[in-house]
Amino acid sequence: MIGLVFMRVTAKVKPGASFNKIIQIDNNQFEIFTTASAVNGKANKAVIEILAEFFDVAPSRISLVKGAKSKQKTFEINWHIANIF
């Protein structure tokens, strides 16, 4: 049986930083620094890449659900889970 698991995380994003870094504040709360600028969604795409690497999932498994033009954002991450009985 295969199931789908969703997780929502919030992130305070700091675009235009001199480095890429993710800091976990709480279970579902992060502070993310990215070198990408906040122009034409570049920082949002970069943050998705950073989260994908952190959670070891494909970037296509992460979607921005709130805060596209804000520094405070909410992302949804989904995984396919296989249960073997």
N, C-alpha and C positions, 0 to 999 in steps of 0.2 A: 504494500500500500504506500502511495506517495502522498504527502501532505504539503501544504504551503503555509509557511510561518511568516508573519509580518511583524516588524518592529519599527516603531517611530522614535526618531532621535531629534533633539533640538541642537542647534549649533549657533554660536556667535562667531560670525565670519569676519576676518580681518584681511581684506584684499590689499594688494600692493605691498605686501611684506617682503623682506629680503630673503625669506626662506619659506619652505612648506613644512608645516608642523601641525600635529593634532594633539590636543591635550584633553584627556577624559576627566571631566569635572565630577560627574555622577554616572550612574548606570546608563542613562539615556541623554546625558547632556555633555556637550563638547565645546571647546574653543578651537577654531581652526584658522591657521595662518596660511595664506597662499600668495605666491608671487604674481598670480594673475590679477589683472585689473578688473574693476567692477564696470566693465563696458561690454555691451552686447552679450551679456550672459557668460562671459569668459570665466569669471570667478566662480559662478555656479557650477560650470562644467568641471573646473579644477577641483572644487570641493567634492564633487561626486567621485572623481578619480581618487582623491585622498581617502574618502570614506570606504571606497571599494577595496583599496589596498589594506586599510585597517581591519575591515571585517572579512577579508579574503573572499569577496564575491565579485562577480562581473559588474562593471558600471551600469549595465542595462538592468540590473536588479535593484537599482536605487533610483528613486524619483523624488523630486522636489515638490512638496505638497503645499507649502506655505512660505511666504517671504521672498519671492523672486527678486524684489527690488529693495529688500531690507537686509540689514546685517544679521538680524535674528531670523533663522530659518528652521523649518521642520522638514525632515526627510523621512521617507518610508523605505525600508530595506526588506526585501523578501527572499526567502530561501525555499528550495524544494527539499523536503525531508523524506527520506525513505525509511520506513519501518519494516524490519524483517522479523517475522514470527515463525 
